[in-house]
Amino acid sequence: MSRSLRRGAAAAIVLAAIVPLAACAAGNDASTLEIKPDNAATAIGTDVKLNNIVVVTPKGTAGAYSGAANLTVNIANTGTADEVLTSLKIDDAAAKLTDESGAAVSDITLKPGQSVLIGAEGGPTASIPSSDLSVGGYAKTTFTFKNAGEVSANANVQPAVGVYEGFGPKAAAPSPAASASPSAEATASGSASPAASGSPSAGATGSASPGATASGSASPSGSASAQ
């Protein structure tokens, strides 16, 4: 084989190796699938697949973080019978599950062939009110299914930015301003208390007792007492 033919054959082999990799990258990178390629994925049995498991903290968090957190995961039931997610934990904290309407539920059912994305707006959610996490690090997540059993995976912890915006914990609604109490309103009013009124005190008379000297002040009736 001539040198030019050998070079052409070598180039063809290299190109054949590159094309499948390029095609794979085009269909599986973060911009295409909107996920990070190193996110946790696992399976339990032959029918339950869990992909893109991520613990999401509020936007702007970094490093050591304490507070609420959500979990997002895509769960697929490839079997021929219903499967039920009965519980989900982040580290040792049990997550609260809600359905598509935001109502609290005790479990999430997956029909045969169904795939459910937990954590997206308009879908079921899983959240914990408090946590101690390392943003950018990993947290243990545990899933329990009615039929398949239990499986755990170390999930990446990410803030709610970029592709995870909208997946983080919702900000707590501000508490309504406290209304003024009746006592405070009474104190602030301009009305005088009964003791401050201009009426004479009980038992006061307009005349002086016999033999009393004249006082320099007027009696309530306005006349001086007799001597």
C-alpha positions as CSV (number, residue, x, y, z in Angstrom):
1,M,0.0,0.0,0.0
2,S,1.4,3.4,-0.9
3,R,2.2,6.0,1.7
4,S,-0.7,8.2,0.5
5,L,-3.2,5.4,0.7
6,R,-2.0,4.5,4.2
7,R,-2.5,8.2,5.3
8,G,-6.0,8.2,3.8
9,A,-6.9,5.0,5.6
10,A,-5.7,6.4,8.9
11,A,-7.6,9.6,8.4
12,A,-10.8,7.6,7.7
13,I,-10.4,5.6,10.9
14,V,-9.9,8.8,13.0
15,L,-12.9,10.4,11.4
16,A,-15.0,7.3,12.0
17,A,-14.1,7.5,15.7
18,I,-14.9,11.2,16.0
19,V,-18.3,11.3,14.2
20,P,-20.1,9.1,16.8
21,L,-18.6,11.1,19.7
22,A,-19.7,14.4,18.1
23,A,-23.2,13.0,17.5
24,C,-23.4,11.9,21.1
25,A,-22.2,15.3,22.4
26,A,-24.7,17.0,20.2
27,G,-27.6,15.1,21.7
28,N,-26.5,14.8,25.3
29,D,-24.8,18.1,26.4
30,A,-26.2,20.5,28.9
31,S,-27.5,22.9,26.3
32,T,-29.4,20.2,24.5
33,L,-30.9,18.3,27.5
34,E,-30.8,21.3,29.9
35,I,-29.0,19.1,32.5
36,K,-25.4,18.8,33.6
37,P,-23.8,15.6,32.3
38,D,-22.3,14.6,35.6
39,N,-25.6,14.7,37.6
40,A,-26.5,11.5,39.5
41,A,-28.5,8.7,37.9
42,T,-29.4,5.3,39.2
43,A,-31.9,2.5,38.7
44,I,-33.6,0.0,41.0
45,G,-34.7,-3.3,39.6
46,T,-35.4,-3.4,35.9
47,D,-38.3,-1.1,35.8
48,V,-37.4,2.1,37.6
49,K,-34.9,4.6,36.3
50,L,-33.8,7.8,38.0
51,N,-32.0,10.5,36.0
52,N,-30.6,13.9,36.7
53,I,-30.9,13.9,40.5
54,V,-30.1,17.4,41.8
55,V,-30.6,19.1,45.2
56,V,-31.5,22.7,44.5
57,T,-30.9,25.6,46.9
58,P,-32.1,29.2,46.6
59,K,-30.5,31.6,44.0
60,G,-27.4,33.3,45.3
61,T,-26.3,30.5,47.8
62,A,-22.8,29.2,47.8
63,G,-20.6,27.1,50.1
64,A,-22.0,26.1,53.4
65,Y,-25.8,26.6,53.4
66,S,-28.5,26.0,55.9
67,G,-32.2,26.3,55.0
68,A,-34.9,25.0,52.7
69,A,-34.0,22.9,49.6
70,N,-35.8,21.2,46.8
71,L,-35.0,18.0,44.9
72,T,-35.4,17.5,41.1
73,V,-35.3,14.1,39.4
74,N,-36.7,12.5,36.4
75,I,-38.2,9.1,37.3
76,A,-39.3,6.6,34.6
77,N,-41.4,3.5,35.1
78,T,-40.5,1.2,32.2
79,G,-42.4,-1.7,33.6
80,T,-45.9,-3.0,32.9
81,A,-47.5,-2.2,36.3
82,D,-48.0,0.9,38.4
83,E,-45.1,2.0,40.6
84,V,-45.4,4.3,43.6
85,L,-42.8,6.6,45.1
86,T,-43.7,6.4,48.8
87,S,-40.9,8.6,50.3
88,L,-37.9,10.7,49.4
89,K,-35.2,11.9,51.7
90,I,-32.3,14.4,51.4
91,D,-29.7,13.2,53.8
92,D,-31.9,12.3,56.8
93,A,-34.7,14.8,56.2
94,A,-37.9,13.4,54.8
95,A,-39.2,15.5,51.9
96,K,-42.7,16.9,51.6
97,L,-44.3,15.8,48.4
98,T,-46.9,17.8,46.5
99,D,-48.9,17.1,43.3
100,E,-49.3,19.2,40.2
101,S,-51.8,21.5,41.9
102,G,-49.5,22.1,44.9
103,A,-51.5,20.0,47.3
104,A,-49.6,17.8,49.8
105,V,-49.6,14.1,48.9
106,S,-48.2,11.0,50.7
107,D,-46.9,9.4,47.4
108,I,-46.5,9.8,43.7
109,T,-47.8,7.1,41.3
110,L,-46.2,6.4,38.0
111,K,-48.2,4.5,35.4
112,P,-46.5,1.9,33.1
113,G,-44.3,3.7,30.6
114,Q,-44.7,7.0,32.4
115,S,-41.9,9.4,33.2
116,V,-42.3,12.1,35.9
117,L,-40.1,15.2,36.3
118,I,-40.2,16.2,40.0
119,G,-39.3,19.8,40.8
120,A,-40.4,21.6,37.7
121,E,-43.1,24.3,37.9
122,G,-46.5,22.9,37.2
123,G,-45.3,19.4,38.3
124,P,-45.0,17.5,41.5
125,T,-42.4,18.7,44.0
126,A,-40.2,17.4,46.8
127,S,-38.9,19.8,49.4
128,I,-37.4,20.0,52.9
129,P,-37.8,23.0,55.2
130,S,-34.3,22.9,56.6
131,S,-30.9,21.4,55.7
132,D,-27.2,21.7,56.1
133,L,-25.6,21.4,52.7
134,S,-22.5,22.3,50.7
135,V,-23.5,24.1,47.5
136,G,-21.4,22.7,44.8
137,G,-20.9,19.5,46.8
138,Y,-23.0,16.4,47.2
139,A,-25.9,15.2,49.4
140,K,-27.3,11.7,49.9
141,T,-30.7,11.2,48.4
142,T,-32.9,8.2,49.2
143,F,-35.9,7.0,47.2
144,T,-38.4,4.4,48.4
145,F,-40.8,2.7,46.0
146,K,-43.8,0.5,46.9
147,N,-42.7,-2.4,44.6
148,A,-39.1,-1.8,43.7
149,G,-37.8,-1.0,47.2
150,E,-35.2,1.6,48.2
151,V,-32.3,3.1,46.3
152,S,-29.8,5.9,47.2
153,A,-27.6,8.2,45.2
154,N,-25.2,11.1,46.0
155,A,-26.7,14.1,44.2
156,N,-25.0,17.4,43.2
157,V,-26.1,20.5,45.2
158,Q,-26.7,23.5,42.9
159,P,-28.3,27.0,43.4
160,A,-31.4,27.9,41.5
161,V,-29.7,29.6,38.5
162,G,-29.3,28.8,34.9
163,V,-31.1,25.6,34.0
164,Y,-32.2,25.2,37.6
165,E,-33.9,28.5,37.8
166,G,-37.5,27.8,38.9
167,F,-36.5,24.6,40.6
168,G,-35.4,26.1,43.9
169,P,-37.4,26.7,47.1
170,K,-40.0,29.3,47.0
171,A,-39.5,32.5,49.0
172,A,-41.6,32.6,52.1
173,A,-44.5,35.1,51.9
174,P,-44.2,38.1,54.1
175,S,-46.4,38.1,57.2
176,P,-49.2,40.6,57.3
177,A,-48.6,43.8,59.3
178,A,-49.9,43.6,62.8
179,S,-53.0,45.7,63.3
180,A,-53.2,48.2,66.1
181,S,-54.6,46.7,69.3
182,P,-57.8,48.3,71.0
183,S,-55.7,49.4,73.9
184,A,-53.2,51.2,71.6
185,E,-56.0,52.9,69.7
186,A,-57.5,54.1,73.0
187,T,-54.1,55.5,74.1
188,A,-53.7,57.3,70.8
189,S,-57.2,58.8,70.9
190,G,-57.7,62.3,72.1
191,S,-60.5,61.5,74.7
192,A,-59.7,62.1,78.3
193,S,-60.2,59.6,81.0
194,P,-63.0,60.1,83.5
195,A,-60.5,61.1,86.2
196,A,-59.3,63.9,84.0
197,S,-62.7,65.5,83.5
198,G,-63.6,68.9,85.0
199,S,-66.4,67.7,87.3
200,P,-65.9,68.1,91.1
201,S,-64.8,65.1,93.0
202,A,-67.4,63.1,94.8
203,G,-68.4,64.5,98.2
204,A,-67.3,68.0,97.5
205,T,-69.8,70.7,98.7
206,G,-70.2,74.3,97.8
207,S,-70.4,75.6,101.5
208,A,-67.8,75.6,104.2
209,S,-68.2,74.1,107.6
210,P,-69.0,76.5,110.5
211,G,-66.0,78.3,111.9
212,A,-63.8,77.6,108.9
213,T,-61.7,80.4,107.6
214,A,-62.1,81.7,104.1
215,S,-60.0,79.9,101.5
216,G,-58.1,81.8,98.9
217,S,-59.5,79.5,96.2
218,A,-63.0,79.5,94.9
219,S,-65.3,76.6,95.6
220,P,-66.7,74.6,92.6
221,S,-69.7,76.8,92.7
222,G,-67.5,79.9,92.2
223,S,-68.3,81.6,95.6
224,A,-65.9,82.0,98.6
225,S,-66.8,80.1,101.8
226,A,-68.2,82.2,104.7
227,Q,-66.1,82.9,107.8
